[in-house]
């Protein structure tokens, strides 16, 4: 371990160690400890704080676009960052096929995510009741999330759609995996294009802010609703009528129940 740290220190400057080793580890530590603290201290605030009752027309389209796009983007990042290119080639996926699929699928997912996020931000800014209910965590989350998404899609468009192409799996992915196996390689990302570097930094800052924002609701997704039994409402046997003071009859209260 000491030899590994020494080799890293020799290959990277102090600024590189700060940006690509210290900052990511600090953000990951805040991510873990912050979630534990939030769960222990603020379970009643562990929610998405939906504003559907205040406005639903923009939400009906913006929320599905954003969430579906986000799921696709996250899946693409897991494959691109966590799985080495040698593994995909071992199962018969060539680099060209992977690159083409990643660029176009990622572009579609990114556009859906950007459009959905834009609609959600617009409804928050243009709907007065929602704007007044925006708290400090939202004022931090929405700009940071927007910057991360826009930097990612801009980097992809500039280098892999309209540019000559850039293989981030040989640089950014190597650095990212090294962090989690405690063998940081900051020199692997220092040569990456600036847009990719800014996207990586903003993503780690988003991880640090995650536990203190509405993003915690990701860990409480109501998966159980998919397997819950139906609610069946049925009428009881007709009850005996009770006379009223005017001579009319009325049914006994509680003539309906849910099972």
C-alpha positions in Angstrom: 0.0 0.0 0.0 2.9 2.4 0.9 4.5 1.7 -2.5 1.3 2.3 -4.3 0.8 5.7 -2.5 4.4 6.6 -3.2 4.1 5.9 -6.9 0.9 7.9 -7.1 2.5 10.9 -5.3 5.4 10.7 -7.7 3.2 10.7 -10.8 0.8 13.4 -9.7 1.1 17.0 -8.5 -0.3 18.3 -5.3 -3.3 19.9 -7.1 -4.0 16.6 -8.9 -4.0 14.7 -5.6 -6.3 17.3 -4.1 -8.8 17.3 -7.0 -8.8 13.6 -8.0 -8.0 11.8 -4.7 -8.9 14.0 -1.7 -12.1 15.6 -3.0 -13.6 12.3 -4.2 -12.9 10.5 -0.9 -14.3 13.5 1.1 -17.4 13.5 -1.0 -17.9 9.8 -0.7 -17.4 10.0 3.1 -20.0 12.8 3.3 -22.3 10.7 1.2 -22.2 7.7 3.6 -22.1 9.5 6.9 -24.7 12.0 5.7 -27.2 9.3 4.9 -26.8 7.7 8.3 -27.2 11.0 10.0 -30.3 12.0 7.9 -32.0 8.6 8.6 -31.4 8.9 12.3 -32.2 12.5 12.7 -34.8 13.4 10.0 -36.9 10.4 9.0 -40.0 12.6 8.7 -38.1 14.6 6.1 -37.0 11.5 4.2 -39.3 12.2 1.2 -39.4 13.7 -2.3 -41.7 16.5 -1.0 -43.9 16.2 -4.1 -45.8 19.3 -5.3 -48.3 17.4 -7.5 -51.3 19.0 -5.7 -50.0 22.5 -6.6 -49.3 21.8 -10.3 -49.6 18.6 -12.3 -49.6 19.4 -16.0 -45.9 20.0 -16.3 -45.1 17.4 -13.7 -47.0 14.7 -15.7 -44.5 15.0 -18.6 -41.4 16.3 -16.9 -41.2 13.7 -14.1 -41.4 10.6 -16.3 -38.9 12.0 -18.8 -36.4 12.9 -16.1 -36.7 9.6 -14.2 -36.6 7.3 -17.2 -33.7 9.3 -18.7 -31.9 9.2 -15.3 -32.2 5.5 -15.0 -30.8 5.0 -18.5 -27.9 7.4 -17.8 -27.1 5.7 -14.5 -27.1 2.3 -16.2 -24.8 3.5 -18.9 -22.4 5.0 -16.4 -22.3 1.7 -14.4 -21.3 -0.2 -17.6 -18.9 2.5 -18.8 -17.2 3.2 -15.5 -17.3 0.0 -13.5 -16.8 -2.6 -16.2 -13.4 -2.7 -17.9 -13.3 -2.8 -21.6 -11.6 -6.2 -21.5 -14.7 -7.7 -20.0 -17.1 -6.4 -22.7 -14.7 -7.6 -25.4 -14.5 -11.0 -23.7 -18.2 -11.5 -24.2 -18.0 -10.5 -27.9 -18.8 -6.8 -27.8 -16.3 -5.0 -29.9 -15.1 -1.5 -28.9 -16.7 0.0 -32.0 -20.1 -1.7 -31.2 -19.9 -0.5 -27.6 -18.9 3.0 -28.5 -21.7 3.4 -31.1 -24.3 2.0 -28.7 -23.1 4.1 -25.8 -23.1 7.3 -27.8 -26.5 7.0 -29.3 -28.3 5.4 -26.3 -26.6 7.9 -24.0 -27.6 10.8 -26.2 -31.3 9.7 -26.2 -31.2 9.2 -22.4 -29.4 12.5 -21.9 -31.8 14.5 -24.0 -34.8 12.9 -22.2 -33.2 13.8 -18.9 -32.4 17.3 -19.9 -35.9 18.0 -21.2 -37.5 16.5 -18.1 -35.3 18.4 -15.8 -35.9 21.6 -17.7 -39.6 21.1 -17.3 -39.3 20.5 -13.6 -37.1 23.5 -13.1 -39.5 25.7 -15.2 -42.6 24.7 -13.3 -40.7 25.5 -10.0 -39.7 28.9 -11.3 -43.0 29.8 -13.1 -45.5 28.5 -10.5 -45.6 30.9 -7.7 -46.8 28.5 -5.0 -44.1 26.0 -5.9 -41.4 28.7 -6.0 -42.4 30.0 -2.6 -42.1 26.4 -1.2 -38.5 26.0 -2.5 -36.2 25.5 0.4 -32.4 25.9 0.7 -31.7 22.3 -0.2 -33.6 22.6 -3.5 -31.7 25.8 -4.3 -28.5 23.8 -4.0 -29.8 20.6 -5.6 -31.3 21.9 -8.9 -28.3 24.0 -10.1 -25.9 21.3 -9.1 -27.9 18.6 -10.8 -28.4 20.7 -13.9 -24.7 21.5 -14.1 -23.8 17.8 -13.8 -26.3 16.7 -16.5 -25.4 19.5 -18.9 -21.7 18.9 -18.5 -22.1 15.2 -19.2 -24.2 15.6 -22.3 -22.1 18.5 -23.6 -18.9 16.4 -23.2 -20.5 13.5 -25.1 -21.8 15.8 -27.9 -18.5 17.7 -28.2 -16.2 14.7 -28.3 -18.2 11.7 -29.3 -21.1 12.9 -31.5 -19.6 15.9 -33.3 -16.0 15.4 -32.5 -13.4 12.8 -33.4 -14.3 10.5 -30.5 -12.8 10.0 -27.0 -12.4 6.7 -25.2 -13.1 7.7 -21.6 -12.8 4.0 -20.5 -9.1 4.2 -20.8 -8.7 7.2 -18.6 -11.8 8.3 -16.6 -13.0 4.8 -15.9 -9.5 3.7 -14.7 -9.4 6.6 -12.3 -12.9 5.9 -11.0 -12.4 2.2 -10.4 -9.1 2.9 -8.7 -10.8 5.0 -6.0 -13.0 2.1 -4.9 -10.2 -0.4 -4.7 -8.0 2.1 -2.7 -5.5 2.4 -5.5 -6.2 5.9 -6.8 -4.7 6.8 -10.1 -5.1 10.6 -10.5 -2.8 10.6 -13.5 -5.4 8.6 -15.4 -7.8 11.5 -15.5 -5.5 14.5 -15.7 -5.1 13.9 -19.4 -8.9 13.7 -20.0 -10.7 16.6 -21.8 -11.8 19.5 -19.5 -15.5 18.8 -19.9 -15.0 15.2 -18.7 -13.0 16.5 -15.7 -15.7 19.1 -14.8 -18.4 16.5 -15.2 -16.6 14.1 -12.8 -16.0 16.8 -10.2 -19.6 18.0 -10.3 -20.9 14.4 -10.0 -18.9 13.9 -6.8 -20.1 17.2 -5.4 -23.6 16.0 -6.2 -22.9 12.8 -4.2 -21.8 15.0 -1.2 -25.1 17.0 -1.4 -27.3 13.9 -1.9 -28.1 13.0 1.7 -29.2 16.6 2.5 -31.7 16.9 -0.4 -34.8 15.3 -1.7 -32.6 12.8 -3.6 -32.7 10.5 -0.5 -36.2 9.3 -1.7 -34.3 7.2 -4.2 -33.6 4.7 -1.4 -37.3 4.5 -0.5 -38.7 3.8 -3.9 -42.1 2.0 -3.3 -41.1 -1.2 -5.0 -43.5 -3.1 -2.7 -46.5 -1.4 -4.4 -45.9 -3.6 -7.4 -46.8 -6.7 -5.5 -49.4 -5.4 -3.0 -52.9 -6.9 -3.1 -55.7 -5.0 -4.6 -58.0 -2.9 -2.4 -61.5 -4.3 -2.9 -64.5 -2.2 -1.8 -67.8 -3.9 -1.3 -71.2 -3.1 0.2 -72.3 -5.0 3.3 -75.6 -6.8 3.4 -78.4 -4.2 3.4 -78.8 -3.1 7.0 -82.1 -2.6 8.8 -83.4 0.9 8.2 -83.8 3.2 11.2 -86.7 5.6 11.4 -86.0 9.3 11.7 -88.0 11.9 13.5 -89.8 12.9 10.3 -90.9 9.3 9.7 -88.4 8.7 6.9 -85.9 5.9 7.1 -82.2 6.0 6.7 -79.5 3.2 6.5 -77.3 2.5 9.4 -74.0 4.3 9.2 -71.0 2.2 8.2 -72.7 0.3 5.4 -69.5 0.2 3.3 -66.2 -1.3 4.2 -62.9 -2.0 2.6 -61.2 -5.4 2.7 
